[in-house]
Amino acid sequence: MLFAIGLFDININSDVFYAWVTEVLIDAGHMVEYLPTYSPDLNPIEHKWPQAKCKKRALGCETDILFALNIV
């Protein structure tokens, strides 16, 4: 199991974060994995929100109730 921790008594900025990644995480055996840029158009749940908002207005109830009742 890989484990790394850091305790900072200062504000974290990009320089401090970069130093923590390179000196603590990578030295502990971790790897940095770059993820693709997020695109809401490719996320199916993003297309459900307009439908949920429309139903919410039509029924006059909260969004969590819509999802609990599987109305959306």
C-alpha distances in whole Angstrom, upper triangle without the diagonal:
4,6,10,13,17,20,23,27,29,29,26,28,27,27,25,22,23,22,19,18,19,18,15,13,14,14,10,10,10,13,16,18,21,23,26,29,29,32,34,36,33,32,34,33,35,38,39,39,43,43,42,44,47,47,46,49,51,50,50,47,43,40,38,41,41,38,38,41,40,43,41
4,7,10,14,17,20,24,25,26,23,25,23,24,21,19,19,18,15,14,15,15,11,9,10,11,7,7,7,10,13,15,19,20,24,27,27,31,32,35,32,31,33,33,34,38,38,38,42,43,42,43,46,46,46,49,51,50,49,46,43,40,38,41,42,38,39,42,41,43,42
4,7,11,14,17,20,22,23,20,22,22,22,19,17,17,17,13,13,14,13,10,8,11,11,7,9,8,12,14,16,19,21,25,27,27,31,32,35,33,31,34,33,34,38,38,38,41,43,41,42,46,46,45,48,50,49,48,45,42,39,37,40,41,38,38,42,41,43,41
4,7,11,13,17,19,19,17,19,18,18,15,13,14,13,10,10,12,10,7,6,9,9,6,9,9,12,13,16,19,21,25,26,27,31,32,35,33,32,34,34,34,38,38,38,41,43,41,42,46,46,45,48,50,50,49,45,42,39,37,41,42,39,39,43,42,44,42
4,7,10,14,15,16,14,17,17,17,14,12,14,13,9,10,13,11,8,8,12,12,10,13,12,15,15,18,21,22,26,27,27,31,32,35,34,32,35,34,34,38,38,38,41,43,41,42,45,46,44,47,49,49,47,44,41,38,37,40,41,38,39,42,42,44,42
4,6,10,12,13,11,14,15,14,11,10,12,11,7,10,12,10,8,9,13,13,12,15,14,16,17,19,21,23,27,27,28,31,33,36,35,33,36,35,35,39,39,38,41,43,42,42,46,46,45,47,50,49,48,45,41,39,38,41,42,39,40,44,43,45,43
4,7,9,11,11,14,16,15,11,12,14,13,10,13,15,13,11,13,16,16,15,19,18,20,20,23,24,26,29,29,30,33,34,38,37,35,38,36,36,40,40,39,42,44,42,43,46,47,45,47,50,49,48,45,41,39,38,41,43,40,41,44,44,46,44
4,5,8,8,11,13,13,9,10,13,12,10,13,15,14,13,15,18,18,18,21,20,22,21,24,25,26,29,29,29,33,34,38,37,35,38,37,37,40,41,39,42,44,42,42,46,47,45,47,50,49,48,45,41,40,38,42,43,41,42,45,45,47,45
4,7,9,12,15,15,11,13,16,15,13,17,19,17,16,18,21,21,21,25,24,25,24,27,28,29,32,32,32,35,36,40,40,38,41,39,39,42,43,41,44,46,44,44,47,48,46,48,51,50,48,46,42,41,40,43,45,43,43,47,47,49,47
4,6,9,12,12,9,11,14,13,13,16,18,17,17,19,22,22,22,25,24,25,24,26,27,28,31,30,30,33,34,38,38,37,40,38,37,41,41,39,42,45,43,42,46,47,45,46,50,50,47,45,42,40,39,43,44,42,43,47,47,48,46
4,6,10,11,9,10,13,13,13,16,18,18,18,19,22,23,23,26,24,24,23,25,25,26,28,27,27,30,31,35,35,34,37,35,34,38,38,36,39,42,40,39,43,44,42,43,47,47,45,42,39,37,37,41,42,40,41,45,44,45,43
4,7,8,6,7,10,11,10,12,15,15,15,16,18,20,20,22,20,21,19,21,21,22,24,23,24,27,29,32,32,31,34,33,32,35,36,34,37,40,38,38,41,43,41,42,46,46,44,42,38,36,36,39,40,38,40,43,42,44,41
4,6,5,6,9,10,11,12,14,15,16,17,19,20,21,23,21,21,18,20,19,21,23,22,23,26,27,31,31,30,34,32,31,35,36,34,36,39,38,38,41,43,41,42,46,46,44,42,39,37,37,40,41,39,41,44,43,44,42
4,6,5,6,9,10,10,12,14,15,15,16,19,20,21,19,18,16,17,16,18,20,19,21,24,26,29,29,29,32,31,30,34,35,34,36,39,38,38,41,43,41,43,46,47,45,43,40,37,37,41,41,39,41,44,43,44,41
4,5,5,6,9,10,11,12,14,15,16,17,19,21,19,18,16,19,18,21,23,22,24,27,29,32,32,32,36,35,34,37,39,38,40,43,42,42,45,47,45,47,50,50,49,47,43,41,41,45,45,43,44,48,46,48,45
4,5,5,6,9,10,10,11,13,14,16,17,19,18,18,16,19,19,21,24,23,25,28,30,33,33,32,36,35,34,38,39,38,40,43,42,41,45,46,45,46,50,50,48,46,42,40,40,43,44,42,43,47,46,47,44
4,5,5,6,9,10,10,11,12,14,15,17,15,15,13,15,16,18,20,20,21,25,27,30,30,29,32,32,31,35,36,34,37,40,39,39,42,43,42,44,47,47,46,43,40,37,37,41,41,38,40,43,42,44,41
4,5,5,6,8,10,10,11,13,15,16,14,13,11,14,14,17,20,20,22,25,28,31,30,30,33,33,32,36,37,36,39,41,40,41,44,45,44,46,49,49,48,46,42,40,39,43,43,41,42,46,44,46,43
4,5,5,6,8,9,10,11,13,15,14,14,13,17,17,20,23,23,25,29,31,34,33,33,36,36,35,39,40,39,42,45,44,44,47,49,47,49,52,52,51,49,45,43,42,46,46,43,45,48,47,49,46
4,6,5,5,7,9,10,11,13,12,13,12,15,17,19,22,23,25,28,30,33,32,32,35,34,34,38,39,38,41,43,42,42,46,47,45,47,50,50,49,46,43,40,39,43,44,41,42,46,44,46,44
4,6,6,5,6,9,10,11,9,9,8,12,13,16,19,20,22,26,28,31,30,29,32,32,32,35,37,36,39,41,40,41,44,45,44,46,49,49,48,46,42,39,38,42,42,39,41,44,43,45,42
4,6,6,5,7,10,10,10,10,9,13,15,18,21,22,24,28,31,33,32,32,35,35,35,38,40,39,42,44,44,44,47,49,48,50,53,53,52,49,46,43,42,46,46,43,44,48,46,48,45
4,6,6,6,8,10,11,12,13,16,18,21,25,26,28,31,34,37,35,35,38,38,38,41,42,42,45,47,46,47,50,51,50,52,55,55,54,51,47,45,44,47,48,45,46,49,48,50,48
4,6,5,6,9,9,11,12,16,18,21,24,26,27,31,33,36,34,33,37,36,36,40,41,40,43,45,44,45,48,49,48,50,53,53,52,49,45,43,41,45,45,42,43,47,46,48,46
4,6,5,7,5,8,9,12,15,17,21,23,24,28,30,33,31,30,33,33,33,37,38,37,41,43,41,42,46,46,45,48,51,50,49,47,43,40,39,42,43,40,41,44,43,45,43
4,5,5,5,6,8,12,14,17,21,23,25,29,31,33,31,31,34,34,35,38,39,39,42,44,43,44,48,48,48,50,53,53,52,49,46,43,41,45,45,42,43,46,45,47,44
4,5,7,9,12,15,18,21,25,27,29,32,35,37,35,35,38,38,38,42,43,43,46,48,47,48,51,52,51,53,56,56,55,52,48,46,44,48,48,45,46,49,48,50,48
4,6,9,12,15,18,21,25,27,28,32,34,37,35,34,37,36,37,41,41,41,45,46,45,46,50,50,49,52,54,54,53,50,46,44,42,45,46,43,43,47,45,48,46
4,7,10,13,16,19,23,25,27,30,33,35,33,32,35,35,36,39,40,40,44,45,44,46,49,49,49,51,54,53,53,50,46,44,42,45,45,42,43,46,44,47,45
4,7,10,13,16,19,22,23,27,29,31,29,28,31,31,32,35,37,37,40,41,41,42,45,46,45,48,50,50,49,46,43,40,38,42,42,39,40,43,41,44,41
4,6,10,13,16,19,21,24,27,29,26,26,29,30,30,34,35,35,38,40,39,41,44,44,44,47,49,49,48,46,42,39,38,41,41,38,39,42,40,43,40
4,6,10,13,15,17,21,24,26,24,24,27,27,28,31,32,33,35,37,37,38,41,42,42,44,46,47,46,44,40,37,36,40,39,36,38,41,39,41,38
4,6,10,13,15,18,21,23,20,20,24,24,25,28,29,30,33,34,34,36,38,39,39,42,44,44,44,42,38,35,34,38,37,34,36,38,36,38,35
4,7,9,12,15,18,20,18,18,22,23,23,26,28,28,31,33,33,34,36,38,38,40,42,43,42,40,37,34,33,37,36,33,35,38,35,37,34
4,7,8,12,15,16,14,15,18,19,19,22,24,24,27,29,29,30,33,34,34,36,39,39,39,37,34,31,30,34,32,30,32,34,32,33,30
4,6,9,12,14,12,13,16,18,17,20,22,23,25,27,28,29,31,33,33,35,37,38,38,36,33,30,30,33,32,29,32,34,31,33,29
4,6,10,12,11,12,16,17,16,18,21,21,23,25,26,26,29,31,31,33,35,36,36,34,32,28,29,32,30,28,31,33,31,31,28
4,7,9,8,9,13,13,12,15,17,17,19,22,22,23,25,27,27,29,31,32,32,31,28,24,25,28,27,24,27,30,27,28,24
4,5,6,7,11,12,10,12,15,15,17,19,20,21,23,25,25,27,29,30,30,29,27,23,24,27,25,23,27,28,26,26,22
4,5,5,8,9,6,9,11,11,13,15,16,17,19,21,22,23,25,26,27,26,23,20,21,24,22,20,23,25,22,23,19
4,6,8,9,7,8,11,12,13,15,17,18,19,21,22,24,25,27,28,27,25,21,23,25,23,21,25,26,23,23,19
4,6,9,8,9,12,14,15,17,18,20,21,23,24,26,27,28,29,28,26,22,23,26,23,21,24,26,23,23,19
4,6,6,8,10,11,13,15,16,17,19,20,21,24,25,26,27,25,23,19,20,22,20,18,21,22,19,20,17
4,5,6,7,10,12,12,13,16,17,18,19,22,23,23,25,23,21,17,18,20,18,15,19,20,16,17,13
4,5,5,7,10,10,11,13,15,16,16,19,20,21,22,20,18,14,14,17,14,12,16,17,14,15,11
4,5,6,8,10,10,12,14,15,16,18,20,21,21,20,18,14,16,18,16,14,18,19,16,16,13
4,6,6,7,9,11,12,14,15,17,18,19,21,20,18,15,16,18,15,14,18,19,16,15,11
4,6,5,6,9,10,11,12,14,15,16,18,16,15,11,13,15,12,11,14,15,12,11,8
4,5,5,6,9,10,10,12,14,15,16,15,13,9,12,14,11,11,15,15,13,12,9
4,5,5,6,9,10,11,12,14,15,15,14,11,14,16,13,13,17,17,15,13,10
4,6,5,6,9,10,11,12,14,14,13,11,13,14,11,11,15,14,12,10,7
4,5,5,6,9,10,10,11,10,10,7,10,10,7,8,12,12,10,8,6
4,5,5,6,9,10,10,10,9,7,11,12,10,11,15,15,14,12,9
4,5,5,6,9,10,11,11,10,14,14,11,13,16,15,14,11,10
4,5,5,6,8,9,10,9,12,11,8,11,13,12,11,8,7
4,5,5,5,5,6,6,10,9,7,10,13,12,12,10,9
4,6,5,7,9,10,13,13,11,14,16,16,16,13,13
4,6,8,11,12,15,13,11,15,17,15,15,12,12
4,6,9,10,13,11,9,13,14,12,14,10,12
4,7,9,12,10,10,14,15,14,16,13,14
4,7,9,7,7,11,12,11,13,11,12
4,6,5,7,9,10,11,13,12,12
4,5,5,7,9,10,11,10,9
4,5,5,6,9,10,10,10
4,5,5,6,8,9,10
4,6,5,6,5,6
4,5,5,6,6
4,6,8,9
4,5,8
4,6
4
